[in-house]
Amino acid sequence: MIKSMTGFGRSESVTKERKIIVEMKSVNHRYCDLNIKMPKKFNAFEADMRNHLKDYIGRGKVDIFVTYEDYTKSNVLVKYNKEIATEYVNYLKQIGEDFSISSDINSAMLSRYPEVLTLEEKSEVDEALWKDFVAVLDEAVKNFVMAREKEGEALKKDLIAKLNGMLEMVDYIENTSPSLVDEYRNRLENKVKELLEGSTIDENRIATEVVIYADKICVDEETVRLRSHIENTISILNEGGNVGRKLDFIAQEMNREANTILSKADSLDVSNKAIDLKTEIEKVREQIQNIE
Protein backbone atom coordinates (compact mmCIF):
# COMPACT_ATOMS: atom_id res chain seq x y z
CA MET A 1 0.00 0.00 0.00
CA ILE A 2 1.20 3.51 -0.84
CA LYS A 3 1.66 5.83 2.14
CA SER A 4 1.87 9.60 2.16
CA MET A 5 4.52 11.31 4.27
CA THR A 6 1.97 13.68 5.80
CA GLY A 7 -0.35 12.45 8.50
CA PHE A 8 -1.73 12.90 11.98
CA GLY A 9 -2.49 10.49 14.82
CA ARG A 10 -3.67 10.88 18.39
CA SER A 11 -4.41 8.65 21.36
CA GLU A 12 -5.34 9.24 24.99
CA SER A 13 -5.52 7.07 28.11
CA VAL A 14 -6.91 8.10 31.51
CA THR A 15 -6.71 5.89 34.63
CA LYS A 16 -6.83 6.50 38.38
CA GLU A 17 -3.04 6.78 38.42
CA ARG A 18 -2.26 8.82 35.32
CA LYS A 19 -3.30 10.50 32.08
CA ILE A 20 -1.23 10.01 28.92
CA ILE A 21 -1.78 11.73 25.56
CA VAL A 22 0.32 11.04 22.44
CA GLU A 23 -0.03 13.18 19.30
CA MET A 24 1.91 12.69 16.06
CA LYS A 25 2.11 14.76 12.90
CA SER A 26 4.46 14.61 9.94
CA VAL A 27 5.60 16.40 6.78
CA ASN A 28 7.92 15.50 3.89
CA HIS A 29 11.55 14.66 4.56
CA ARG A 30 14.23 12.69 2.75
CA TYR A 31 14.88 10.51 5.78
CA CYS A 32 13.15 9.39 8.97
CA ASP A 33 13.50 12.35 11.35
CA LEU A 34 11.75 11.87 14.72
CA ASN A 35 11.39 14.98 16.89
CA ILE A 36 10.10 13.94 20.33
CA LYS A 37 8.82 16.35 22.97
CA MET A 38 7.89 14.68 26.26
CA PRO A 39 8.20 15.13 30.06
CA LYS A 40 11.53 14.37 31.75
CA LYS A 41 9.90 11.38 33.42
CA PHE A 42 9.83 9.64 30.02
CA ASN A 43 13.47 10.29 29.08
CA ALA A 44 14.45 6.74 30.03
CA PHE A 45 12.01 5.45 27.39
CA GLU A 46 13.30 7.51 24.45
CA ALA A 47 15.66 4.95 22.87
CA ASP A 48 13.07 2.17 23.03
CA MET A 49 10.44 4.58 21.74
CA ARG A 50 12.52 5.52 18.67
CA ASN A 51 13.21 1.87 17.82
CA HIS A 52 9.54 1.08 18.24
CA LEU A 53 8.42 3.89 15.90
CA LYS A 54 10.89 2.99 13.14
CA ASP A 55 8.97 -0.26 12.61
CA TYR A 56 6.06 1.87 11.37
CA ILE A 57 7.71 4.93 9.81
CA GLY A 58 10.08 4.78 6.83
CA ARG A 59 10.48 8.46 5.92
CA GLY A 60 9.21 11.87 6.97
CA LYS A 61 9.79 14.55 9.58
CA VAL A 62 7.60 13.39 12.47
CA ASP A 63 6.81 15.55 15.51
CA ILE A 64 5.67 13.53 18.54
CA PHE A 65 4.14 15.24 21.56
CA VAL A 66 3.65 13.36 24.84
CA THR A 67 1.48 14.90 27.57
CA TYR A 68 1.49 13.32 31.03
CA GLU A 69 -0.37 13.93 34.27
CA ASP A 70 0.39 11.89 37.41
CA TYR A 71 -2.55 11.56 39.82
CA THR A 72 -0.55 9.77 42.55
CA LYS A 73 0.65 11.70 45.62
CA SER A 74 4.24 10.49 45.55
CA ASN A 75 5.25 11.63 42.10
CA VAL A 76 7.66 14.37 43.32
CA LEU A 77 10.28 14.74 46.04
CA VAL A 78 12.09 17.65 47.70
CA LYS A 79 15.85 17.78 47.26
CA TYR A 80 18.17 19.69 49.60
CA ASN A 81 21.40 20.97 48.04
CA LYS A 82 23.82 21.34 50.96
CA GLU A 83 26.73 22.53 48.81
CA ILE A 84 24.81 25.51 47.43
CA ALA A 85 23.44 26.36 50.91
CA THR A 86 27.00 26.37 52.27
CA GLU A 87 28.10 28.75 49.52
CA TYR A 88 25.25 31.15 50.39
CA VAL A 89 26.14 31.10 54.10
CA ASN A 90 29.83 31.71 53.48
CA TYR A 91 29.19 34.61 51.13
CA LEU A 92 26.61 36.19 53.44
CA LYS A 93 29.14 36.08 56.29
CA GLN A 94 31.79 37.57 54.04
CA ILE A 95 29.45 40.42 53.06
CA GLY A 96 28.80 41.12 56.77
CA GLU A 97 32.51 41.29 57.50
CA ASP A 98 33.29 43.45 54.47
CA PHE A 99 30.66 46.06 55.30
CA SER A 100 30.63 45.68 59.12
CA ILE A 101 26.95 44.75 59.18
CA SER A 102 25.16 41.91 60.94
CA SER A 103 24.26 38.85 58.92
CA ASP A 104 21.29 37.30 60.61
CA ILE A 105 20.88 34.00 58.81
CA ASN A 106 18.15 31.51 59.59
CA SER A 107 17.09 28.29 57.91
CA ALA A 108 13.73 29.61 56.70
CA MET A 109 15.41 32.52 54.93
CA LEU A 110 18.14 30.29 53.50
CA SER A 111 15.62 27.77 52.13
CA ARG A 112 14.11 30.48 49.92
CA TYR A 113 17.36 31.07 48.08
CA PRO A 114 17.51 29.64 44.51
CA GLU A 115 18.41 25.96 44.17
CA VAL A 116 18.72 25.31 47.93
CA LEU A 117 15.48 23.35 47.93
CA THR A 118 14.14 21.94 44.65
CA LEU A 119 11.22 19.78 43.57
CA GLU A 120 12.04 16.86 41.31
CA GLU A 121 9.99 14.10 39.76
CA LYS A 122 10.99 10.62 40.77
CA SER A 123 13.22 9.30 38.01
CA GLU A 124 13.13 5.59 38.59
CA VAL A 125 11.92 3.55 35.60
CA ASP A 126 8.34 2.45 36.10
CA GLU A 127 7.51 -0.75 34.20
CA ALA A 128 3.77 -0.17 34.66
CA LEU A 129 4.16 3.33 33.22
CA TRP A 130 6.07 1.99 30.20
CA LYS A 131 3.38 -0.62 29.59
CA ASP A 132 0.62 2.00 29.71
CA PHE A 133 2.65 4.38 27.57
CA VAL A 134 3.36 1.80 24.85
CA ALA A 135 -0.36 1.00 24.62
CA VAL A 136 -1.16 4.69 24.02
CA LEU A 137 1.77 5.09 21.62
CA ASP A 138 0.68 2.07 19.56
CA GLU A 139 -2.85 3.43 19.24
CA ALA A 140 -1.51 6.84 18.14
CA VAL A 141 0.82 5.20 15.60
CA LYS A 142 -2.04 3.08 14.28
CA ASN A 143 -4.16 6.19 13.68
CA PHE A 144 -1.14 7.98 12.23
CA VAL A 145 -0.39 5.18 9.74
CA MET A 146 -4.06 4.91 8.76
CA ALA A 147 -4.11 8.64 7.94
CA ARG A 148 -0.95 8.24 5.85
CA GLU A 149 -2.37 5.25 3.99
CA LYS A 150 -5.63 7.04 3.27
CA GLU A 151 -3.85 10.03 1.79
CA GLY A 152 -1.41 7.71 0.00
CA GLU A 153 -4.27 5.92 -1.77
CA ALA A 154 -5.69 9.26 -2.89
CA LEU A 155 -2.22 10.22 -4.21
CA LYS A 156 -1.92 6.90 -6.02
CA LYS A 157 -5.29 7.31 -7.74
CA ASP A 158 -4.47 10.84 -8.90
CA LEU A 159 -0.96 9.87 -10.04
CA ILE A 160 -2.18 6.93 -12.12
CA ALA A 161 -4.75 9.19 -13.81
CA LYS A 162 -2.00 11.67 -14.68
CA LEU A 163 0.33 8.91 -15.91
CA ASN A 164 -2.37 7.45 -18.17
CA GLY A 165 -2.88 10.93 -19.61
CA MET A 166 0.87 11.12 -20.26
CA LEU A 167 0.72 7.81 -22.16
CA GLU A 168 -1.91 9.35 -24.45
CA MET A 169 0.44 12.28 -25.10
CA VAL A 170 3.25 9.87 -25.98
CA ASP A 171 0.85 8.05 -28.36
CA TYR A 172 0.08 11.35 -30.08
CA ILE A 173 3.76 12.19 -30.54
CA GLU A 174 4.55 8.71 -31.89
CA ASN A 175 1.63 8.85 -34.35
CA THR A 176 2.40 12.41 -35.46
CA SER A 177 6.16 12.13 -36.03
CA PRO A 178 6.07 9.94 -39.20
CA SER A 179 3.68 12.34 -40.95
CA LEU A 180 6.13 15.19 -40.31
CA VAL A 181 8.71 13.48 -42.54
CA ASP A 182 6.17 13.12 -45.40
CA GLU A 183 5.17 16.76 -45.02
CA TYR A 184 8.79 17.83 -45.11
CA ARG A 185 9.42 15.80 -48.28
CA ASN A 186 6.43 17.39 -50.01
CA ARG A 187 7.49 20.89 -48.99
CA LEU A 188 11.04 20.23 -50.14
CA GLU A 189 9.95 18.87 -53.53
CA ASN A 190 7.59 21.78 -54.11
CA LYS A 191 10.28 24.29 -53.20
CA VAL A 192 12.82 22.65 -55.50
CA LYS A 193 10.31 22.55 -58.38
CA GLU A 194 9.58 26.20 -57.84
CA LEU A 195 13.25 27.09 -57.95
CA LEU A 196 14.14 24.87 -60.93
CA GLU A 197 11.07 25.92 -62.91
CA GLY A 198 10.28 22.54 -64.41
CA SER A 199 13.80 21.12 -64.62
CA THR A 200 14.47 17.55 -63.60
CA ILE A 201 14.57 16.97 -59.84
CA ASP A 202 17.42 14.93 -58.39
CA GLU A 203 15.44 12.32 -56.43
CA ASN A 204 18.59 11.01 -54.71
CA ARG A 205 19.37 14.46 -53.40
CA ILE A 206 15.79 14.87 -52.18
CA ALA A 207 15.94 11.45 -50.48
CA THR A 208 19.22 12.35 -48.76
CA GLU A 209 17.79 15.57 -47.38
CA VAL A 210 14.68 13.76 -46.15
CA VAL A 211 16.81 11.11 -44.38
CA ILE A 212 18.87 13.83 -42.68
CA TYR A 213 15.69 15.60 -41.58
CA ALA A 214 14.07 12.37 -40.38
CA ASP A 215 17.13 11.55 -38.30
CA LYS A 216 17.14 15.05 -36.85
CA ILE A 217 13.53 14.94 -35.61
CA CYS A 218 13.38 11.22 -34.77
CA VAL A 219 12.17 10.73 -31.19
CA ASP A 220 11.53 6.96 -31.32
CA GLU A 221 14.14 6.14 -28.67
CA GLU A 222 12.91 8.90 -26.38
CA THR A 223 9.24 7.93 -26.64
CA VAL A 224 10.04 4.24 -26.07
CA ARG A 225 12.04 5.06 -22.93
CA LEU A 226 9.45 7.56 -21.73
CA ARG A 227 6.64 5.04 -22.22
CA SER A 228 8.67 2.45 -20.31
CA HIS A 229 9.25 4.88 -17.40
CA ILE A 230 5.55 5.77 -17.22
CA GLU A 231 4.41 2.13 -17.29
CA ASN A 232 7.06 1.22 -14.71
CA THR A 233 5.83 3.99 -12.42
CA ILE A 234 2.24 2.72 -12.67
CA SER A 235 3.44 -0.82 -11.88
CA ILE A 236 5.42 0.34 -8.83
CA LEU A 237 2.45 2.34 -7.54
CA ASN A 238 0.23 -0.73 -7.82
CA GLU A 239 2.78 -2.88 -5.99
CA GLY A 240 2.96 -0.39 -3.10
CA GLY A 241 5.50 -0.17 -0.28
CA ASN A 242 8.10 2.49 0.53
CA VAL A 243 8.75 3.50 -3.09
CA GLY A 244 9.05 7.30 -2.88
CA ARG A 245 12.79 7.52 -3.56
CA LYS A 246 12.63 5.11 -6.49
CA LEU A 247 9.73 6.99 -8.08
CA ASP A 248 11.48 10.32 -7.64
CA PHE A 249 14.48 9.01 -9.62
CA ILE A 250 12.20 7.68 -12.40
CA ALA A 251 10.45 11.07 -12.59
CA GLN A 252 13.81 12.73 -13.19
CA GLU A 253 14.44 10.32 -16.08
CA MET A 254 11.00 11.06 -17.54
CA ASN A 255 11.76 14.77 -17.46
CA ARG A 256 15.06 14.19 -19.28
CA GLU A 257 13.31 12.31 -22.12
CA ALA A 258 10.63 15.00 -22.41
CA ASN A 259 13.33 17.68 -22.68
CA THR A 260 14.98 15.79 -25.56
CA ILE A 261 11.65 15.38 -27.38
CA LEU A 262 11.01 19.11 -27.04
CA SER A 263 14.46 20.00 -28.36
CA LYS A 264 13.93 17.82 -31.46
CA ALA A 265 10.37 18.98 -32.13
CA ASP A 266 9.91 20.64 -35.55
CA SER A 267 6.16 20.93 -35.28
CA LEU A 268 4.00 23.22 -33.19
CA ASP A 269 1.72 20.32 -32.29
CA VAL A 270 4.60 18.13 -31.11
CA SER A 271 6.17 21.07 -29.24
CA ASN A 272 2.91 21.76 -27.44
CA LYS A 273 2.53 18.08 -26.49
CA ALA A 274 6.10 17.96 -25.23
CA ILE A 275 5.46 21.07 -23.12
CA ASP A 276 2.27 19.47 -21.77
CA LEU A 277 4.30 16.35 -20.96
CA LYS A 278 6.87 18.37 -19.03
CA THR A 279 4.10 20.13 -17.11
CA GLU A 280 2.47 16.82 -16.14
CA ILE A 281 5.82 15.27 -15.20
CA GLU A 282 6.50 18.20 -12.86
CA LYS A 283 3.09 17.73 -11.24
CA VAL A 284 3.76 14.00 -10.86
CA ARG A 285 7.18 14.64 -9.37
CA GLU A 286 5.78 17.07 -6.79
CA GLN A 287 3.25 14.47 -5.67
CA ILE A 288 5.83 11.67 -5.66
CA GLN A 289 7.93 13.71 -3.21
CA ASN A 290 5.09 13.27 -0.71
CA ILE A 291 5.22 9.45 -0.93
CA GLU A 292 7.06 7.52 1.80
N, C-alpha and C positions, 0 to 999 in steps of 0.2 A: 504494500500500500504506500502511496506517495504521501509524504508529510511536509507541511509547510514549516518554515522556521519561525513563524509568528504564532503565538498562542497564549492562552491564559488558563490557569487552574487554581482552584481554591478548595480548602477543606478545613473543618473546624471540629474540635472535640471538647466537650465540657463534662467534667466529673466533679465529685465532691472535693477531690484533692487539687485539681488544676484545670486550666483552660489553655488549649493550644490551637493556634491558627497558623496555617501555612498557605501562602499565596505565591504564585509563580507567573511570571510573564516573560516573553522573549521576543527578540527582533533578530534580523539577519546578522550573521557573522561567519567568517571563513572557517572558524574552528569552534570547539565546544568551550565556551567561556562562562563559568558559573560564578555569579556574584552573590554571596550569601550574607544577609544581614539578620542577626539573631542575638538573643541575650547571652551574656557571658556564661550563664549556667550551661549553655549548650555547646560551648567551645570544644569540650572533650569529644563531642560527636561529629565534628566537622569532617574529619578524614573519612570516616565510615559513610557519612552522608554523601560526600562527593562521589565515592566509589559506587554507592547505591544508585545515584542519579544517572551516572554514565551508562548504566544498563538500558536506560530509556531515551537518552538524549545523545544524538550523534553530532549535531552542529547547532550553532546559534548562541547569541548572547542572552543568557537566562538570569534574570534577577529573582532571587528567592527571599521572601520576607517571612520571618518566624516571630509570632507574637505569643508571649507566655505570661500567664498569671498563676501564681501559687497561692492556693487557699489554705494551706497548712500554716500553723503558728510558728513553726521552727525553721522557716526558710532563710532567716538571716541571723547573723551573730555580730556582737560588738567586739572590735579588736582594739586593744590598747598598745600604743606604740611608745614604749619606754624610752627609746633612744631619742626620739624627737622631743618628748617631754623634758628630758635631761638637757637638751640643747636650749630649749626655751628658758628653763630655770637658770642655767649658767649665764645666758645673755642678759636676762633680767637683773641678776645680781651685778653683773658687770656694768650695766647702765646705771644702777643705783650708786655704785662706787665712783663712776666717772663723773656723775653730776651731783654727788653728795645728797641724794634723795633716798627716802625709804622705799624698799621694794617689798610691799606686803603681798606675798604670794600664797594663795590657797588652792586646794585641789579643785574646787568648783570652777574657779577662774581659769586654771590651767587646762581643764578638760574642754573648755570652749575654744581653745586655740586650734587652728587648722591641723588636721592629720593626727592629733593626739588620740582622739577616739574616732573610729570609723565603723560604718556598717557594711558588712560584706555578706553576699549570698554564700551559702554553703557550697563548696566546690566539688564535693565527692561525687563520683559517677553513680547515678541512680539507674539501676537496670530496669526498674518499673517505668521510670520516666522515658528511657530509651525505647522501650516496647510501645508505650503510648504514642511517642513521637513518630516512630516509624509507621505506625498505623495511619496517622494523620498525613504524613508525608506521602505514603503510597496512594492514598485517596486523592491528594492534590495532584500527584504526578499522573494518575489515571485520567483525571479530568483535563489536565494539561495536554496529554498525548491525544486524547479524543478531539480536543479543539484543533490541534495541529493536523490530525488526519482529516477532519471535516473540511478544513480550508485547503488541505492538500488535494483532496478529491475534486474540489471546485476548480483549483488551478489546473489539474490534469485535464478536466473536461474542456476548459477554455483553451489550453495549449493544443490539444489534439484537433480542435476545430480550426485553430489558426494554422497548424501544420498541414491539414488537409487542404486548406485554401492555398497554401504555398505550393503544394503539389499541382494544383490546377494552374497556377502561374507558370510552373516549370513546363507543364504540358503545352501551354500556349507558346512559350518560347521555342520549344522543340518543334512544334508544328509550323511555326512562322518562319523559322530560319531558312529552310530549304527554298521557300518561295522568294526569299530575298535574293538568292543567287540567280534565279530565273529572271527576276525583274532587272537585276543589274546587267545581265547579258542582253536583254532586249534594249535597255537604255543605251548600252555601249554600241550595239549594232546600229541603232537608229542614229546615234551621233556620228559614227564613222561614215555611214551612208550620206548623211547631210554634208559632211566635210568633203568626201570624195566625189560627190555629185554624180552618182551612177557608176563609178568605176568599180572594178572587181574588189571584193572584200577578202582580205587574208583571214580565212577561217581559223588557221592555226594560231595566228596572233590573237584573234578574239578569244579562242579557247584558253590560251596561256594567261591572258588577263583575267578571265573568269576564274581560273584555278587559283591564281594569286589572291583574288578578292575572296573566294570561298574559304581559302585557308585563313585569311585575315579575320573573317567574321565568324569562323566556326567555333561554336560553344558546346559541341557534343560532349567533350570530356567534362566540362564544368557542370553541365546539366545532369550528367550521369552521376557524378560525385555528389552534387547537391541533392538529387533525388535519394541517393543512398543515405545521406546524412539525415534527411527528413524522416525517411522510413525507419531508420535506426532509432531516432529519437522517440517516435511513436511506440516502437517495440519496447524500449527501455521504460517509458512511462507506464505501459501496460504491465510490465513485470514488477514494477514498484521497488521499494527499498530505499536506501540512502544513496541516491543517484545524482544529487545536485551538482557535485563537482564534475562528474563525467559529462552531464548534459551541458554545462557551461563551456567545456572545451569543444564539444561538437558544435555549439552555437557559434563559436569563434570561427570554426572551419566553414560553416555555412555562409557566414558573412564574407569570408575570403573568396569563396566561389561566386557569390553575387557581385562582388566588386569586379571580378574578372569579366563576368558576363556584361556588366555595364560598360566597362572599358572597350569591349569589342563591338558593342551594339552600333549598327549603322542604320537603324530604323527607329523612328520616334515611338512606334508601338512597343518594340523590344526594350527601348530605353525606359519607357514608362513602367513596363512590367518589372524590369530589373530594379527600378527605384522602389516600386511597391514591395518587391521581395525584400529589399534591404530594410524597409520600414517595418515589415512584419517580423523579420529576423530580430530586429532590435527590441520589438515588443516581447517576443518570445524569450530573448535573453534576459530582459528585466524580470520576467516572471520566474524563469529558471533560477535566478539568483535568490529567490525566496524558498527554494526547495531544499530540504535537508539532505 
